[in-house]
Amino acid sequence: MRPDACPGALQVHEAADGPLARVRLPGGAVTSAQLTELADGAAELGAGVIELTSRANVQVRGLRSPAAFAEKIAAAGLLPSAAHERVRNIVASPLGGRRTGLDTQPVVEALDRELCAVPELASLPGRFLFAVDDGTGDVPNLGADITWDGRLLLAGMDAGLTATTDEAPGLMIAAACAFLAERTDSWRIAELPDGPARIARHLGGTAADAPVAPEGRELRAGRITQRDGRVALSAVVPLGRLTAAQARVITGTVRLTPWRTIVLLDLDPAEADQVEQELTRAGLVTDPASPWNGVSACTGRPGCAKALADVREDARRWVGTLAAPAPTPVHWS
């Protein structure tokens, strides 16, 4: 019953190292110009680092003027609705149909527009999550409340409803409205007693008894050949902390991922080598054999008042002992 404390760009979190603002990037999409504005904001007003989150959003710590930072990102087009800015939580397949499956970006953009156009949806909890999967099964295991992959999934359960790319945003919005009608004090669909079935009934569907088994494909560093012959390049941001200098070298069609990596899409094969070298020189990891693959960490000291250690430094020392990636993802806390 406590108030929703999820930070946003306007409602900041008072961390141990100062105010923290979180900026939503639906589908992880961000332009080079917007990344530069975020980098400038972090350097001029904050701790100089852009943190990538597990929902492909970004946050900036240690803000000296949260209001000035909010004005800066609004001018960059990263704050389309002040009322909805904490509920624009949309993850999507980073490759967006470029290897196989459906192009997710039109669905993400339409969902974001429709979400911001419904006043009552501004009251969604800040943890409520939408996911748009291109059919490759890389995002259903992220625990989203509402997922579309051709079907509608509610808290991971098949709602017995399908939708085209044109129909999907409206169906997902209807499901979110149904959650608000049923929610009482629940923050997530999974917390609502018989939640998937209740919401499915609102929509004319029937939730399955068993959850859909997620495939869970973490996108690691390296090159991916797109089906059009062009190249996507995935780079790990060590411990999810992107310096302002690193952010400024990232150009092109950019997607941030829920695994705290950055993907550059639609590269010409002839230019991929140069782009990879530039990212490597900047300290990003493009080698699929690097031990940085699959490693994440909480903030630790000094940013978190509850932390008992400098967790990031512990993680860095541990990675330094490895010759290859760990067999499973490792999170330090």
VOFI-538330 format. One record per residue (C-alpha): residue number from 1; residue in one letter; chain; x, y, z. Coordinates in steps of 0.02 Angstrom, whole numbers. Layout:
BEGIN
{atom NUM, "A", "A", {X, Y, Z}}
...
This chain:
BEGIN
{atom 1, "M", "A", {0, 0, 0}}
{atom 2, "R", "A", {151, 116, 2}}
{atom 3, "P", "A", {162, 250, -132}}
{atom 4, "D", "A", {238, 206, -299}}
{atom 5, "A", "A", {419, 261, -282}}
{atom 6, "C", "A", {483, 212, -456}}
{atom 7, "P", "A", {590, 358, -514}}
{atom 8, "G", "A", {563, 451, -675}}
{atom 9, "A", "A", {632, 604, -759}}
{atom 10, "L", "A", {522, 717, -653}}
{atom 11, "Q", "A", {500, 614, -495}}
{atom 12, "V", "A", {681, 578, -450}}
{atom 13, "H", "A", {746, 455, -322}}
{atom 14, "E", "A", {852, 525, -182}}
{atom 15, "A", "A", {997, 401, -186}}
{atom 16, "A", "A", {1145, 405, -69}}
{atom 17, "D", "A", {1248, 494, -203}}
{atom 18, "G", "A", {1114, 621, -246}}
{atom 19, "P", "A", {955, 633, -350}}
{atom 20, "L", "A", {932, 496, -482}}
{atom 21, "A", "A", {824, 521, -637}}
{atom 22, "R", "A", {765, 378, -748}}
{atom 23, "V", "A", {721, 412, -930}}
{atom 24, "R", "A", {606, 290, -1021}}
{atom 25, "L", "A", {658, 238, -1196}}
{atom 26, "P", "A", {516, 131, -1267}}
{atom 27, "G", "A", {588, -18, -1359}}
{atom 28, "G", "A", {762, 43, -1313}}
{atom 29, "A", "A", {758, 160, -1462}}
{atom 30, "V", "A", {863, 318, -1450}}
{atom 31, "T", "A", {941, 429, -1582}}
{atom 32, "S", "A", {1123, 479, -1586}}
{atom 33, "A", "A", {1072, 659, -1552}}
{atom 34, "Q", "A", {970, 606, -1400}}
{atom 35, "L", "A", {1116, 503, -1334}}
{atom 36, "T", "A", {1227, 656, -1351}}
{atom 37, "E", "A", {1101, 760, -1252}}
{atom 38, "L", "A", {1096, 627, -1117}}
{atom 39, "A", "A", {1286, 624, -1114}}
{atom 40, "D", "A", {1293, 814, -1099}}
{atom 41, "G", "A", {1164, 810, -960}}
{atom 42, "A", "A", {1260, 677, -865}}
{atom 43, "A", "A", {1424, 772, -885}}
{atom 44, "E", "A", {1358, 946, -846}}
{atom 45, "L", "A", {1227, 908, -714}}
{atom 46, "G", "A", {1263, 734, -646}}
{atom 47, "A", "A", {1397, 607, -608}}
{atom 48, "G", "A", {1454, 596, -789}}
{atom 49, "V", "A", {1387, 420, -819}}
{atom 50, "I", "A", {1231, 353, -905}}
{atom 51, "E", "A", {1170, 192, -824}}
{atom 52, "L", "A", {1079, 63, -930}}
{atom 53, "T", "A", {935, -26, -842}}
{atom 54, "S", "A", {862, -201, -858}}
{atom 55, "R", "A", {715, -126, -954}}
{atom 56, "A", "A", {824, -42, -1085}}
{atom 57, "N", "A", {798, 128, -1006}}
{atom 58, "V", "A", {933, 246, -943}}
{atom 59, "Q", "A", {964, 338, -781}}
{atom 60, "V", "A", {1080, 476, -725}}
{atom 61, "R", "A", {1142, 489, -546}}
{atom 62, "G", "A", {1204, 629, -435}}
{atom 63, "L", "A", {1102, 766, -519}}
{atom 64, "R", "A", {1142, 941, -458}}
{atom 65, "S", "A", {984, 1011, -539}}
{atom 66, "P", "A", {848, 883, -580}}
{atom 67, "A", "A", {741, 1022, -653}}
{atom 68, "A", "A", {876, 1075, -776}}
{atom 69, "F", "A", {904, 894, -826}}
{atom 70, "A", "A", {717, 871, -857}}
{atom 71, "E", "A", {713, 1026, -967}}
{atom 72, "K", "A", {862, 960, -1066}}
{atom 73, "I", "A", {787, 790, -1104}}
{atom 74, "A", "A", {617, 866, -1142}}
{atom 75, "A", "A", {699, 977, -1273}}
{atom 76, "A", "A", {778, 819, -1346}}
{atom 77, "G", "A", {608, 738, -1369}}
{atom 78, "L", "A", {629, 613, -1227}}
{atom 79, "L", "A", {483, 674, -1123}}
{atom 80, "P", "A", {328, 671, -1235}}
{atom 81, "S", "A", {205, 665, -1090}}
{atom 82, "A", "A", {241, 731, -916}}
{atom 83, "A", "A", {91, 637, -847}}
{atom 84, "H", "A", {141, 469, -923}}
{atom 85, "E", "A", {330, 478, -914}}
{atom 86, "R", "A", {348, 343, -779}}
{atom 87, "V", "A", {230, 219, -864}}
{atom 88, "R", "A", {309, 215, -1037}}
{atom 89, "N", "A", {388, 48, -994}}
{atom 90, "I", "A", {402, -47, -1158}}
{atom 91, "V", "A", {537, -175, -1198}}
{atom 92, "A", "A", {556, -250, -1371}}
{atom 93, "S", "A", {663, -372, -1468}}
{atom 94, "P", "A", {821, -271, -1503}}
{atom 95, "L", "A", {842, -336, -1681}}
{atom 96, "G", "A", {660, -296, -1721}}
{atom 97, "G", "A", {634, -428, -1853}}
{atom 98, "R", "A", {799, -399, -1942}}
{atom 99, "R", "A", {856, -578, -1919}}
{atom 100, "T", "A", {686, -661, -1923}}
{atom 101, "G", "A", {510, -623, -1868}}
{atom 102, "L", "A", {411, -462, -1865}}
{atom 103, "D", "A", {465, -280, -1868}}
{atom 104, "T", "A", {426, -224, -1691}}
{atom 105, "Q", "A", {465, -38, -1702}}
{atom 106, "P", "A", {299, 17, -1779}}
{atom 107, "V", "A", {208, -77, -1641}}
{atom 108, "V", "A", {316, 2, -1506}}
{atom 109, "E", "A", {291, 178, -1574}}
{atom 110, "A", "A", {103, 157, -1593}}
{atom 111, "L", "A", {88, 80, -1419}}
{atom 112, "D", "A", {185, 225, -1343}}
{atom 113, "R", "A", {75, 354, -1431}}
{atom 114, "E", "A", {-86, 268, -1380}}
{atom 115, "L", "A", {-25, 243, -1201}}
{atom 116, "C", "A", {12, 429, -1183}}
{atom 117, "A", "A", {-157, 473, -1261}}
{atom 118, "V", "A", {-261, 386, -1127}}
{atom 119, "P", "A", {-265, 497, -970}}
{atom 120, "E", "A", {-314, 359, -848}}
{atom 121, "L", "A", {-163, 254, -898}}
{atom 122, "A", "A", {-51, 383, -814}}
{atom 123, "S", "A", {-102, 296, -653}}
{atom 124, "L", "A", {-22, 130, -702}}
{atom 125, "P", "A", {110, 76, -575}}
{atom 126, "G", "A", {287, 122, -623}}
{atom 127, "R", "A", {336, -63, -624}}
{atom 128, "F", "A", {201, -112, -750}}
{atom 129, "L", "A", {287, -176, -907}}
{atom 130, "F", "A", {240, -202, -1090}}
{atom 131, "A", "A", {342, -313, -1206}}
{atom 132, "V", "A", {341, -327, -1396}}
{atom 133, "D", "A", {424, -485, -1463}}
{atom 134, "D", "A", {469, -508, -1646}}
{atom 135, "G", "A", {436, -695, -1638}}
{atom 136, "T", "A", {612, -746, -1587}}
{atom 137, "G", "A", {565, -767, -1403}}
{atom 138, "D", "A", {698, -652, -1332}}
{atom 139, "V", "A", {589, -543, -1219}}
{atom 140, "P", "A", {446, -650, -1147}}
{atom 141, "N", "A", {558, -705, -1003}}
{atom 142, "L", "A", {577, -526, -940}}
{atom 143, "G", "A", {420, -539, -834}}
{atom 144, "A", "A", {312, -416, -930}}
{atom 145, "D", "A", {132, -390, -880}}
{atom 146, "I", "A", {72, -379, -1060}}
{atom 147, "T", "A", {168, -458, -1205}}
{atom 148, "W", "A", {129, -467, -1390}}
{atom 149, "D", "A", {215, -590, -1505}}
{atom 150, "G", "A", {70, -615, -1623}}
{atom 151, "R", "A", {-26, -678, -1472}}
{atom 152, "L", "A", {-72, -582, -1315}}
{atom 153, "L", "A", {15, -644, -1158}}
{atom 154, "L", "A", {-41, -585, -986}}
{atom 155, "A", "A", {91, -609, -849}}
{atom 156, "G", "A", {165, -742, -963}}
{atom 157, "M", "A", {1, -835, -991}}
{atom 158, "D", "A", {-82, -853, -1161}}
{atom 159, "A", "A", {-242, -749, -1161}}
{atom 160, "G", "A", {-315, -844, -1309}}
{atom 161, "L", "A", {-310, -688, -1418}}
{atom 162, "T", "A", {-208, -645, -1572}}
{atom 163, "A", "A", {-179, -479, -1658}}
{atom 164, "T", "A", {-94, -412, -1814}}
{atom 165, "T", "A", {40, -278, -1801}}
{atom 166, "D", "A", {-95, -147, -1832}}
{atom 167, "E", "A", {-211, -220, -1700}}
{atom 168, "A", "A", {-81, -256, -1567}}
{atom 169, "P", "A", {-62, -82, -1489}}
{atom 170, "G", "A", {-251, -64, -1464}}
{atom 171, "L", "A", {-266, -237, -1387}}
{atom 172, "M", "A", {-122, -204, -1267}}
{atom 173, "I", "A", {-197, -37, -1216}}
{atom 174, "A", "A", {-365, -122, -1185}}
{atom 175, "A", "A", {-277, -251, -1075}}
{atom 176, "A", "A", {-193, -112, -974}}
{atom 177, "C", "A", {-361, -25, -950}}
{atom 178, "A", "A", {-437, -191, -893}}
{atom 179, "F", "A", {-298, -209, -765}}
{atom 180, "L", "A", {-338, -38, -693}}
{atom 181, "A", "A", {-521, -86, -682}}
{atom 182, "E", "A", {-475, -243, -582}}
{atom 183, "R", "A", {-317, -195, -489}}
{atom 184, "T", "A", {-372, -144, -311}}
{atom 185, "D", "A", {-199, -133, -226}}
{atom 186, "S", "A", {-102, -244, -348}}
{atom 187, "W", "A", {45, -168, -441}}
{atom 188, "R", "A", {68, -307, -569}}
{atom 189, "I", "A", {-49, -427, -660}}
{atom 190, "A", "A", {39, -574, -576}}
{atom 191, "E", "A", {-5, -501, -405}}
{atom 192, "L", "A", {-190, -489, -448}}
{atom 193, "P", "A", {-283, -647, -393}}
{atom 194, "D", "A", {-324, -745, -551}}
{atom 195, "G", "A", {-263, -589, -641}}
{atom 196, "P", "A", {-230, -657, -818}}
{atom 197, "A", "A", {-399, -744, -826}}
{atom 198, "R", "A", {-493, -592, -760}}
{atom 199, "I", "A", {-412, -475, -885}}
{atom 200, "A", "A", {-433, -598, -1028}}
{atom 201, "R", "A", {-619, -605, -993}}
{atom 202, "H", "A", {-628, -416, -1011}}
{atom 203, "L", "A", {-557, -438, -1186}}
{atom 204, "G", "A", {-660, -587, -1239}}
{atom 205, "G", "A", {-519, -712, -1216}}
{atom 206, "T", "A", {-480, -856, -1099}}
{atom 207, "A", "A", {-312, -866, -1010}}
{atom 208, "A", "A", {-224, -1034, -1021}}
{atom 209, "D", "A", {-194, -1133, -863}}
{atom 210, "A", "A", {-6, -1146, -889}}
{atom 211, "P", "A", {114, -1003, -925}}
{atom 212, "V", "A", {201, -996, -1093}}
{atom 213, "A", "A", {379, -1063, -1076}}
{atom 214, "P", "A", {499, -921, -1117}}
{atom 215, "E", "A", {646, -952, -1231}}
{atom 216, "G", "A", {759, -823, -1149}}
{atom 217, "R", "A", {892, -770, -1272}}
{atom 218, "E", "A", {1012, -644, -1200}}
{atom 219, "L", "A", {1093, -542, -1338}}
{atom 220, "R", "A", {1281, -542, -1309}}
{atom 221, "A", "A", {1423, -452, -1395}}
{atom 222, "G", "A", {1465, -480, -1577}}
{atom 223, "R", "A", {1401, -464, -1755}}
{atom 224, "I", "A", {1234, -526, -1818}}
{atom 225, "T", "A", {1199, -541, -2003}}
{atom 226, "Q", "A", {1030, -467, -2043}}
{atom 227, "R", "A", {918, -552, -2170}}
{atom 228, "D", "A", {941, -404, -2287}}
{atom 229, "G", "A", {1129, -435, -2291}}
{atom 230, "R", "A", {1173, -289, -2180}}
{atom 231, "V", "A", {1253, -309, -2007}}
{atom 232, "A", "A", {1195, -277, -1829}}
{atom 233, "L", "A", {1334, -250, -1702}}
{atom 234, "S", "A", {1303, -286, -1518}}
{atom 235, "A", "A", {1418, -209, -1387}}
{atom 236, "V", "A", {1422, -244, -1201}}
{atom 237, "V", "A", {1430, -91, -1088}}
{atom 238, "P", "A", {1534, -154, -940}}
{atom 239, "L", "A", {1420, -158, -787}}
{atom 240, "G", "A", {1294, -53, -882}}
{atom 241, "R", "A", {1386, 111, -854}}
{atom 242, "L", "A", {1409, 215, -1010}}
{atom 243, "T", "A", {1524, 365, -995}}
{atom 244, "A", "A", {1481, 527, -1082}}
{atom 245, "A", "A", {1630, 503, -1198}}
{atom 246, "Q", "A", {1573, 329, -1245}}
{atom 247, "A", "A", {1396, 389, -1279}}
{atom 248, "R", "A", {1460, 518, -1402}}
{atom 249, "V", "A", {1544, 389, -1514}}
{atom 250, "I", "A", {1383, 289, -1537}}
{atom 251, "T", "A", {1299, 336, -1700}}
{atom 252, "G", "A", {1173, 264, -1821}}
{atom 253, "T", "A", {1016, 165, -1783}}
{atom 254, "V", "A", {1033, 125, -1598}}
{atom 255, "R", "A", {941, 6, -1483}}
{atom 256, "L", "A", {976, -17, -1299}}
{atom 257, "T", "A", {934, -191, -1234}}
{atom 258, "P", "A", {869, -263, -1069}}
{atom 259, "W", "A", {1039, -349, -1052}}
{atom 260, "R", "A", {1129, -181, -1039}}
{atom 261, "T", "A", {1203, -196, -1212}}
{atom 262, "I", "A", {1195, -77, -1358}}
{atom 263, "V", "A", {1150, -135, -1534}}
{atom 264, "L", "A", {1190, -36, -1689}}
{atom 265, "L", "A", {1074, -89, -1830}}
{atom 266, "D", "A", {1081, -86, -2019}}
{atom 267, "L", "A", {1269, -67, -2039}}
{atom 268, "D", "A", {1347, -92, -2209}}
{atom 269, "P", "A", {1466, -241, -2196}}
{atom 270, "A", "A", {1607, -133, -2264}}
{atom 271, "E", "A", {1590, -7, -2121}}
{atom 272, "A", "A", {1563, -133, -1980}}
{atom 273, "D", "A", {1750, -157, -1950}}
{atom 274, "Q", "A", {1779, 29, -1924}}
{atom 275, "V", "A", {1627, 47, -1810}}
{atom 276, "E", "A", {1684, -102, -1707}}
{atom 277, "Q", "A", {1859, -29, -1688}}
{atom 278, "E", "A", {1789, 138, -1631}}
{atom 279, "L", "A", {1678, 56, -1500}}
{atom 280, "T", "A", {1822, -51, -1437}}
{atom 281, "R", "A", {1937, 100, -1422}}
{atom 282, "A", "A", {1802, 185, -1320}}
{atom 283, "G", "A", {1800, 40, -1196}}
{atom 284, "L", "A", {1645, -52, -1254}}
{atom 285, "V", "A", {1653, -240, -1281}}
{atom 286, "T", "A", {1615, -315, -1451}}
{atom 287, "D", "A", {1705, -482, -1429}}
{atom 288, "P", "A", {1584, -627, -1401}}
{atom 289, "A", "A", {1723, -718, -1307}}
{atom 290, "S", "A", {1750, -577, -1181}}
{atom 291, "P", "A", {1718, -620, -998}}
{atom 292, "W", "A", {1615, -461, -984}}
{atom 293, "N", "A", {1473, -550, -1075}}
{atom 294, "G", "A", {1331, -590, -956}}
{atom 295, "V", "A", {1399, -494, -805}}
{atom 296, "S", "A", {1293, -366, -713}}
{atom 297, "A", "A", {1298, -285, -542}}
{atom 298, "C", "A", {1193, -180, -425}}
{atom 299, "T", "A", {1247, -3, -385}}
{atom 300, "G", "A", {1335, -43, -221}}
{atom 301, "R", "A", {1433, 88, -127}}
{atom 302, "P", "A", {1432, 237, -131}}
{atom 303, "G", "A", {1270, 255, -229}}
{atom 304, "C", "A", {1161, 143, -120}}
{atom 305, "A", "A", {1143, 179, 65}}
{atom 306, "K", "A", {1101, -3, 100}}
{atom 307, "A", "A", {1252, -75, 10}}
{atom 308, "L", "A", {1384, -167, 112}}
{atom 309, "A", "A", {1522, -162, -19}}
{atom 310, "D", "A", {1588, -78, -175}}
{atom 311, "V", "A", {1500, -210, -279}}
{atom 312, "R", "A", {1553, -145, -449}}
{atom 313, "E", "A", {1737, -150, -401}}
{atom 314, "D", "A", {1715, -327, -336}}
{atom 315, "A", "A", {1636, -376, -502}}
{atom 316, "R", "A", {1776, -294, -602}}
{atom 317, "R", "A", {1909, -387, -504}}
{atom 318, "W", "A", {1817, -551, -531}}
{atom 319, "V", "A", {1800, -522, -718}}
{atom 320, "G", "A", {1988, -489, -722}}
{atom 321, "T", "A", {2018, -668, -666}}
{atom 322, "L", "A", {1919, -744, -810}}
{atom 323, "A", "A", {1981, -796, -982}}
{atom 324, "A", "A", {1808, -823, -1056}}
{atom 325, "P", "A", {1625, -786, -1016}}
{atom 326, "A", "A", {1550, -877, -867}}
{atom 327, "P", "A", {1439, -1023, -918}}
{atom 328, "T", "A", {1284, -932, -855}}
{atom 329, "P", "A", {1244, -746, -828}}
{atom 330, "V", "A", {1312, -682, -662}}
{atom 331, "H", "A", {1240, -538, -561}}
{atom 332, "W", "A", {1339, -460, -419}}
{atom 333, "S", "A", {1242, -386, -274}}
